[in-house]
Amino acid sequence: MDPTNVDEIEVMRRQLLLFAEDLRTVAGEEKMRREEAEMALGEVRSAYQNLVKTLALVCEMKDNYTRNHLDRTFQYAMSLTKRVAPELAANAAIQYGYLLHDIGKVGIPDNVLNKEGPLDDAEWQKMRMHPLIGYQLVQPIKFLGEAVHIVRSHHERWDGRGYPEQLAGENIYLPARIFSIIDTFDAMTSTRPYRKAMPVHAALEEIDRVAGTQFDPHLAHEFVAMCEEHGIDDVDSLHYVR
């Protein structure tokens, strides 16, 4: 072999080794940057979650009669979401919406929110403003994303007789349809000053009865079936449904 060619091959070999070393260095730096970015993103997500939980707890503390309502409804809603729309269960915005569903109650007068008895018509008109108040509060917070639709629409009804916009059927955001069932179930099975909690089996019968009018019939039947499959006989048992 021509000595000149040997020298050229050796030069090329050394250049390739240097190039490979450079690639390893770049790859290592890129991996480090990616890990740092993922860590920073995780910290941001954690900060968002803590902020959402704080906002939700502030709202819950304002309402004397809904202690632990937030945790219960979140757990129930996530269980039903995993069953009927598993692709949505990992969406942080959906989880934020479930936690913040009643944030608008911070704008409801205390004498209405904590009245020890049924509300009259005028008081109900004020109470029914809380989804729109909540929407106005969370809509500017961009990271909440689709959570705003749950806040705004979780009191809509399948038959169009809900509030605040009288949406009907599939025009209602799916997670809001899920949460309307959960919210009603928790209200029925919770004790209030003017009535005792309804037994779980009776509440499930009521949900089944109004499937197709108040609730999305498919979702209502799935919720009832979920509870029956897991032998749910008290509210606390639902925490173990996953």
Secondary structure, DSSP 8 states (H G I E B T S, - for coil): --HHHHHHHHHHHHHHHHHHHHHHHHHHHHHHHHHHHHHHHHHHHHHHHHHHHHHHHHHHHH-TT-TTHHHHHHHHHHHHHHHH-HHHHT-HHHHHHHHHTTGGGGGS-HHHHT-SS---HHHHHHHTTHHHHHHHHHTT-GGGTTHHHHHHHTT--TTS--SSS---GGGS-HHHHHHHHHHHHHHHTS-BTTB----HHHHHHHHHHTBTTTB-HHHHHHHHHHHHHTT--SGGGGGG--
